[in-house]
Amino acid sequence: MANNAKFTTRLGVIAATVGSAVGLGNIWRFPYEAGMHGGGAFLLIYVLFVLLIGVPVVAGEFVIGRYTGENVVGAFKKLKAAPLWHSVAYIGLLSSLLILGFYSVVAGWTLEYIYQAATGFGGAASQEALHAQFDSFTTSGGRQIFWTLLFLAINFFVISRGVQKGIERMSNILMPMLFAILFVFCVNSLFMPGATEGLAFLFHPDFSKIDVSTVLGAMGQAFFSLSVGMGVLMTYASYFSRSTRLISTSVTTAVLDTLVAVMAGVLIFPAVFSFGEAPAAGPRLVFEILPAIFATLPAGSLWAMLFFILLFVAALTSTISLSEVVIAWFVGEWRWSRGKATIVYGIAVALLSSLSSLSFGPLAGFSIFGMNFFDLLDFVSSNIMLPLGGLLIALYTGWKLPRRILRAQLSAPGRDPDAPSPLAVRLIIFSLRFICPLAILAIFLWGLLPH
Ligand code: TRP
């Protein structure tokens, strides 16, 4: 069933798409992945992936979504695609569940940290004290589950209210605010004693650090951060109007998203070196460094509260998009009411997230391939399922979708589809046909070789 909901304004289109892209992936995941994979070398490869693969696959998802006006499963049905291509949809639906399974745990951490900021971090200001604080929080099963479930309750409440009202209004006001406050803190970080070392770590590529895990990690981060490869952007594009320009929307989204990630790096790494934290500290990195930065500022608790509130909202606009894929599928294909879809999916996500929220405490001993449950959900979804989805989307749009449709969707509205396409359109099509599939396949094969 085609949906008739549309975003009301052009700003709404950009804001909702950027709202999906900008989230914990930029501010929490990017710095810690860069920290684990050699800093500058990781950043360089990451940016290359965003440009060469990310932007084209984003545009490809937009094309399918807007052309069909359908949810992920409905889209491939309407296109009468062979069963192989329907797997894009099911990979996407499963990815939504797996990503929400760890993302909502970290989103819950933002709530705990709003609370901690309000109570002055229990007096902790030094790196050691904040380290201990993070440990005691993440190993406590009860508090982990509580904040995870509270976050999910908020998420699914917003979801139940529908597309436009819920998503558009919030992201229009708060995303620009997040941007502004990040900028202020970046400037602050530039005056820290570790600034030179931190910036060198982030911007000076050390090519000896590049190995398959750097490349696979950078590819996964590019997909994750752009929200691409699983049908989120397809679903959003089904709410776009004919006048939305798909290529410029993908480029704008990628530029803003990358800018926020780089700003997060500029904010975090000078502080990492000033406070003597290890860049490779993992998921805990940002949650220990940010409060340590705020502790050095006048009215630090207020800054901390404001920052974690905005981070929470950034996370929320991302989880809304992640949830919407599955909700749109229940409503479109199963003819469920939005309320029923919200409740059923909410319960499924709550069960999985509760389990993964225990990964640092009661379930810390449980490991598969050397990863705890939380890390496993992240690795499988970001580094494997999203690139796999992206590979199939690139192959479908590049080789299967009639070229006339692809060109017409990518070009400005009203343009004669038989006239020669502008360079941007040709570049996107070339990448969808050749660069994306070859690069993604090569990296997968490289990852499978014995190391
Ligand atoms: N991109 C978001 C972030 O960086 C997370 C996200 C939202 C996402 N929707 C997605 C990731 C879809 C992958 C796929 O925080």
Boltz pocket constraint, residues with backbone or C-beta under 6 A from the ligand:
constraints:
  - pocket:
      binder: B
      contacts: [[A, 20], [A, 21], [A, 22], [A, 23], [A, 24], [A, 25], [A, 26], [A, 99], [A, 223], [A, 224], [A, 225], [A, 226], [A, 227], [A, 228], [A, 229], [A, 230], [A, 232], [A, 314], [A, 317], [A, 318], [A, 319], [A, 321], [A, 322], [A, 386]]
      max_distance: 6.0
